Amino acid sequence: MIFVDNGGVTDPSINLAIEEYVLTQFREADRYLLFYVNEPSIIIGKNQNTIEEINTDYVEDNRLHVIRRLSGGGAVYHDLGNLNFSFISEDDGNSFNDFQKFTEPVVDALQQMSVPAEMSGRNDLQANGYKISGNAQFATRGRMFNHGTLMLDSELENVVSALNVSDEKIRSKGIKSIRSRVANINDFLDEKLTMDHFKETLLHYIFAGDSDFERYTLTDEDWKHIMEISENRYRKWDWNYGKSPKYDIKKAKKFDAGLVDFRFKVQKGIIADMTIYGDFFGTGDVKDIETRLDGTKYEPEAIAHALGDIDTRTYFGPIAKEDIIALLY
């Protein structure tokens, strides 16, 4: 495994571009590891409706970055007290949605630091019942990454202020307070760590004490391409916000695999302008589903026929087609 040095960049539009660049262009090694820290920002999941996920007044007042990432999952708040890690590797066909495989080195490292970390639920790491990390994945062209947060010393009150929590999540989890369920890693350490010390300590344990592990320094040519990706995707309003569709019907449900939210019109009994939101994880692009359902009669039999041989698990994770049809109608 090779560690990629991001040069201390804290602009999220550049850091996500570095991650995408390594994912698509670096193939010399089986696995790469990237660390990055972002300025105060909200990072939106690929399939989410940005406007509904953020507290727009707070975002504008505090001049937060709002950036959509490539991976699914939910919106997260980043600041200079949060370390992001990304394992970038070959997609062997069996690793997508296997969060434990990618978080195990981090869990082991934290445990060696006397943090009682463990995998919890779908994609979180917890310590004594408090969330300290969330994870997400993305796969393309035989490569994938698993990236996650590690809240070392984040301003946790800002997490609450910056994000909106959907009614579906509140109903499904009985959430009364985000703040009561999250904690910083420094809260579990006898001596608080600085971010630099934390990063080096993690690297020490992840690389099993080998101080000679390979580090890659990005070249001028690398940076040229990274900045192009940043400008063409992560700094574009259309990518980060897009246009929220007008809709007549909303059908949403929180499954164990994540929130699935359908928005569409029904004109003379026909589905139109289908848009799918959610924090689910899938390797397929939900635009395939949207295209199939547009122009379909709004009835269970027609919806089932339109979905045809589609494997919904490819798009939504472990959610059966029957459950998707039942939700739609």
N, C-alpha and C positions, 0 to 999 in steps of 0.2 A: 504494500500500500504506500502511496506517495502523498505527502502532505503538500497542499497548494497554499502558498502564502498570498493573501489578498492585498498586501501592502498597507494594511491599516486603514483601508477605505471604510467610511461609515455611511456613505450615501446608498440607501437601499436599492435605488434604480441601477446602480453600478454593481452592487454585490449580487443581485439576482441575475444580472447579465454575466458576471463571472461564472456563476453556477451553471447557467445555460451553456456558456461557451465550453467549459470543461466537460459537461455532459455530452455535447455534440461533437467536439473536436479532439478530445484526449482519449486515445485508445491504446496507448503503449503499455499501460499497466492494467491489471484486472480491477484495481480499486484505487480510488482517490479519496482523500479527506480534505474538506474545506471548512475553515472557521471564518465567521464574519460577525461583526457587531454593527447594528444600524442605529442611526440617529432616531429620535422619537418618530414613530411611524405606525401605520396600520397596514398589515399585509393581508390582502383579501384572497380567499380561496378561488380557484379558477372558475367554479360554477356558481359563485355567489353574486347576488344583486348588491353592488357596492353601497348604494344610497341607503338601503335598508339595514346594512350592517354597521354603519358608523353614526356617531353623534356628530352631525355636520357642524353644529355651532361650536362644539369643543374643538373639532378638527381645524376649523377656520381660525378660531381665537388663538390656538396654540401652534398654528402653522405646521401641522403634522404632514408628513409624506403619506400619501395613500397609494399603494402599489398592489396590483394584482400579480400573483405568482402563477407558475405553471401547474402546480399541484392542486389537488382537491383539498377537502377539509374546510375548517372554519377560519374566520378572521381572527388575527392575533395582534396584540400590541407589542411593539419592539421599542426598546430604548437602549441607552449606553450601558445599562446594567444587565442586559440580556445577551448571552452568547448563542449564536446559531451555529449548528454543525450540519454538515452534509456529507453523507457517504455516497459516492458516485461509482457505479459499477456496471458490469454486464447484467442484462436482464435475462436470467436463465429460464424464464417461464414459470418459475415456482416461487419467486421471492416477493412479488407484488402483493401487498396486504399482509406480508409477514413482518410486522413491525418489530417483533421481538428479536429477529435475526440481526437487524441493523442497530437496535438500541442496546443490545447486550453488552458491547464493549464500553458504552457510556455508563450503563448501570454498574458494571463491574468496577469501572474507574471511580465512580462516585462512592461506591461501597468501601473501596480502599481508602477513601478520604473520610470515612466514618459517617457518610450521609446514607440514611436507611432507604435508598432508592429501590424501586421495583416497578415493573410494568403493571399498568392498570387499565382495564377497560379496552377500548378499541385501539387507542394510539397515544395514550398518555403515560408519563412517568410520575410516580407519586413518592412522597416521603412522609411516613406517619399519617397517611390519609390526605395529605395536601398535594395538589398538583404543582409540579416544579418544571414540567416539560410537556409540550405537545408536538406531535410528529405528523408528517405528511409525505406522500410519495408521488412520483411522476415517472412515466416510462415512454420512450420513443425510440424507434429504429434500433432495437436490440440493446439499448442502454437505459438505465434508470437511476434515480437518486432517492434516498430517504433523508429528508432534512427535518431538523427539530430545533426547538428552543431550549435553552437552559437558563432559567431565571436565577441569576446569581445575586443581584442587588437591584432589581427593577423597582420603579415607583409603582407599586401595586394599585394604589388608589387611581392612577391614571388608566389602568386597564379597565376599571369599572366605568370611568368617565368617558373614555374614547369609543367604547363599543356599545352597540345595542344587542340585547338578547331577545331572540324571537319568542313569541308566545308558545310555539310548538316545543321548544327546548325547555321552557319553564314548566309546561304541562307534563312533559315526559320525564323530567328529572327532579321536579319539585325544587327548582333553583330559587333560593331566596336572596342569595348574595354571592356574586362571583368572588368578592374579596374574601369571604369566609372559607373558600375552597382552595385558594392558591397561597403559595409561600415562596420565599427566596431560599436558595441553597445556603447562603450565608447564615440563615437562621439556625441551621443544623451543625454549624462548625464552631469549634471552641474559639478559633481565631479567624476573623473575617479575612477573605482574600480579595485582593485587587483583581481586576479583569485580566491583566497580563499574567499574574501569578496563577490564576485559575486556568488559563489556557495552557500554560506550560505544564502545570500539574496534570491536567487531563491528557496531554500528549505523552507525558512520561508513562502514565498507566496504560493508555491505549496501545502504545508501542512497547509495552512490557519492559520499560526501563532502558531501552536501546536509544542512547543519545545520538547515535549516528543514523537515525532513520532519514530517509530521503525527503528533502524539501525541494519543491519546485518554485522558482521565482518567475513570475510572469514577465515576458519580454515586451519590448516596444511593439512588436508585431501583434502579440497577444492583446495588448491594451488597445490597439487600433480597432481590432475586431470587437472587443468587449464594449467599447464606447459606441460602436455602430449598433450593436444589439440594444444597448441602453436607450439610445436615441430613437430607434425604430420600434421598440416595444414598450419598455418600462417607463418611458417619459411621455407616452402618448395617452391623451385623454380617452380616446376610443378604447384602448386596452384596459385602462385602469377603472374607468367608469362605464363607458358604453351608454347606450340609450335604454332606459327602463321601458319595457313594452306596456302598451295599454292592454287591459285584459278584462274579461267578464267573469271568469271563473278562476278560483285558486283552490288547488287541491294539494294539501301538504300533510306529511306524516313523518314523525321521528321514528325511524327503524333503529335496530341495534347497529346497523351498518352506517347510519347517518341520516340526516334530514334530507328528504326528497320533496321538492316544491314545484308543482306544475302550474303555469300560468297560460291561459289561452282564451280565445273567443269562440263562441259557437254562433255561426251565422246560418240560419235556415237548416239547423240540425247538423252542420258540418264544422269540424274543428278547424280553426284558423289561428295563425300567429302563435303557435306553440313555443313557449320558452321554458326551459328547465333550469331550476336553481337548486342549490343544496350544498352540504358539506360532506357528501359521500366520496368514496375513492373508487375510481375505475380506470382501466387502461384505454377504453374507447372514448370517442368524442360524442357527447350527448346530442350534438347537432344531427347525428344519424337518426336518433329517435325522434327529434323534432321534425325532421323532414318526412319521416314515415307517417307521422300522425297528422301533419297538416293535410287537409283535404279529406280526412276520414270522417265517416258518419259518427256522431257522438252516441255510440251504443257499444256495450261490452263485446258483442260478437265482431263488430267491425274493427274495434280497437285491437282485439286479439288477432284478427286476420292481418291487420296492418303491421303488427309487430312480428308476425310470421315466425321465421326461424332465428330471430334475434335472441341471443343469450343476454338477458338483462344483467347477469352478474358481471359481464365485461364492462358495463357502463356504470352500474350502481354498487358494485361489490356484492356480497352475499344476500341479495334480495330476489326472491322468486318472481317470475313473470306474472304469476297469478296475483301476487300481492301488488304489483305495479298496476295491473288492470283494475283490481278492486279499488285502488286509490284513485285512479283516474275517473272512475264512474261512481 
